[in-house]
Amino acid sequence: MKVDVDIVNPVQRKIRVELPPEVVTREFSHVYRRMVQRARIKGFRPGKVPRQVLEGIYGDEVRGEVLTHLVESSLKEVFRERGLSVVSRPQVDADDLAEGKSFAFSAVVEVKPEIEIHDYLSLELNKVKIPVTDQQVDQALARLEDQHARLEPVEESRETVEAGDFVLLDFLASIAGKPIPGGKAENYLLEIGSRSALPDFEDALVGLKKNVQQTIPVTYPEDYPNQELAGKAAMFSVTVREIKRKVRPALDDEFARDVGESATLDELRAKIRLRLEEQINEWQKRQLKEEILDKLIDAQPFDVPSAMVERQVRYLMDRRSKNAAAHTEERQDASAEEMRRELEKQALQQVRGMLLVENIAEREKIFLTDSEVQQRIEEMARSAGGQATALRKLYSQEEAREELRAQMIFDRTLDFLLGHAKVTETEAPKVDERGGKS
């Protein structure tokens, strides 16, 4: 096999391969031997069909199979021998193929760039001190108090709904006298003023009497997700069954023992402060890693394979589309091209960062054992609840496991770089009474 590899540009190679006649003939013979075993032709016993008969019936199919195998097997060998990290499907231009004659083809592929990376250790980073304030602790404590609040019936003397109440109600919605699909509910719990329902609906409930059926008009907003209802006027037949108020527990040592595994309220506050500090530290750690990537990308310009960028763009578009599933199909189609343009720059930076970190991982011999990958899969499965079986099935596939391994190596390498960085911690700027920094 004669092979020439030309450098088209830093991320593209053109490969020219010429195979001798004997290799071509041998492959034709292999394919026809397989063909004779599976061919079923009237008048011939299985496995006894003469080759000339097969050539007349399956000649084109055989040539296609021979060409495909010769190209794929040859390129696989070239990639391995030349150490090419190919990231795109080959664009193949093949000469005519005939048994007993030499066969030549060329293929253009994209490869990972050769990166000369320097000065990635001891990167200088800045970290601003973010103290946890007493107000933040109070707010977290209030949220904890709210989570453990109870709903209790209001005093018997009050029969009407007020703002802030929780109501159990039955309702039936209709437009022009016709019931709205899905517009009926019984014992529906709603907090008045939470804006978890239509604002007009919540506002109209204030002042209604318990156990009295009443009809209230509601107009759906123009931007309502269900376009069949958007902007239309509806009538709701409503009966309030129960009126309740949220009763919060007293903030005392007993509360601390019940909900925070703490002996005193002061001890619970200390635990909350520690948890908030840990959350801030984790957030700052992520920010520092982002800064590391930005510094590496700015300091190491290089060409990026378009195939890798395109794959990342498709991934980002798919993820954004799933997050925006509530949008109508027409809106998604109209914004697809705009979304692509917006995401291409982000995808390019992400691929640059991935290639740089991958290069550093190889230099520093950062790797993961199979047992470490499996341990991570089991951790995710324990957190997946009812989806644990599906998750384990997913990661039983080699491709999914290798994607997970790559992500774990990426994270471990960023931890390595952060551990070797020079992090300077500075005080947060003070804010004066007028809101200016000093």
C-alpha positions, 0 to 999 in steps of 0.5 A, a space after each residue: 500500500 502506497 500512502 501520501 499524507 499532505 498537510 492542507 492546513 493545521 487541522 486538515 489532511 489529504 490522504 492518497 492511498 494506492 492498493 496493488 492488484 493482488 489486494 483488490 483481487 483478494 478482497 473481491 474473492 472474500 466478498 464473493 465467498 461470503 456472497 455465495 453462502 447467503 445467496 438464494 437463487 432458484 435452480 442452485 443449491 445454497 452455497 453452490 451458485 457459480 461465481 459468474 452467475 453471482 457476478 451477473 446478478 450482484 456485481 454492482 453490490 459486490 463492487 460497492 462492498 469491496 470499495 467500502 471495505 478497502 477504503 475503511 480498512 486502509 484509512 484505519 491503518 493509515 490513521 493508526 500508523 501516522 498517529 492521526 486523531 481524526 475528528 470528521 468523516 472522510 471526504 472520499 474521492 475514489 478512482 474506478 475499481 476493477 478486479 485484477 487492477 490497482 485501486 487508488 483513492 484520496 480522502 480529506 479528513 479533519 484532525 485535532 490540532 497540534 498544540 504547543 502549550 506553555 505556562 499553564 502552571 502558576 496562572 495568576 487568578 483573583 478571588 474576591 472575599 465574599 463574607 456571609 452576612 447576618 441578613 443572608 443567614 436570617 433569610 435562609 432561616 426564614 426559608 427553613 421556617 417557611 418550609 416547616 410551616 403548617 396550614 391551619 383553618 382560619 377562625 370559624 367566624 371568617 367566611 371570606 377569602 383574603 390575600 395571603 390565604 390558602 384555599 381549597 376550591 373546585 372550579 370549572 372554566 368555559 368559553 362561550 358556554 363550552 367547557 375548556 379542556 383541562 379547565 376543571 379541578 376539585 380540591 385545588 390548593 392555591 395560595 392567593 397572591 402567589 401568582 401561580 395561577 392567572 392573576 385575574 383569577 387569583 384577584 377575583 377570589 379575594 372576597 369570595 365566601 366559603 361554600 358558595 358557588 360563584 362565577 368570575 370572569 377571567 381574560 387569558 393574557 395575550 402571551 399565554 402559552 396555549 395559543 388557543 386560549 390567549 387573549 380570550 375571555 372565560 368564565 370560571 364557576 368557583 366554589 371555595 371549600 376551605 380557607 387556611 392560613 400558613 402558621 410558621 413555627 416559633 424560631 427557638 431552640 426547640 425549632 432548631 432541635 426539630 429541623 436542624 439537628 442542633 441543640 440551640 438556635 445559635 448552633 443552627 444559625 452557625 450551621 446555616 452560615 457554614 453551609 452558605 460559606 460552602 456554597 459561595 466557595 463552590 461558586 467561586 471555584 467554578 468562576 476560577 475554573 472559568 477564568 483558567 479556561 479564558 486565560 488558556 484560550 487567550 494565550 494559546 491561539 490555534 485553528 479548530 476543526 470545524 467538525 468539532 465546532 459543528 457537533 458542539 453547536 448541535 449539542 447546544 442547540 438541542 439542549 436549548 430547544 429542550 429547555 424551551 420546550 414550552 415555545 410553539 414549534 413556529 417560534 422555534 423554527 423562526 429562531 433556529 438560524 438566529 440561535 445557531 449564530 448566537 451559539 457558534 461563538 460559544 461552541 468555538 470557545 468550548 471546543 478550544 477549552 476542551 482541546 487545551 485541557 485534553 492536551 494538558 491532561 496528556 502532558 501531566 498524565 491525568 487519567 481515570 481507571 475503569 473502577 473510578 468511572 464505575 464508581 461515578 456511575 454508581 454515585 449518579 445511579 444512587 441519586 437518580 431514584 427511579 431512573 437508576 436502571 435506565 442510567 446504568 443501561 446508558 453507561 453500559 455502552 462504551 461510547 457513553 462511558 468514554 464521554 463520561 470518562 472524558 468529562 471526569 478527566 476534564 474536571 480533574 485537570 481543571 482541579 489540578 490547574 486550580 491547585 497550581 494557580 496563584 490565587 490572590 484574595 482581595 477584599 470586596 469593594 465597600 459600598 457607601 450610602 449612595 450606592 457608590 464603591 469606595 
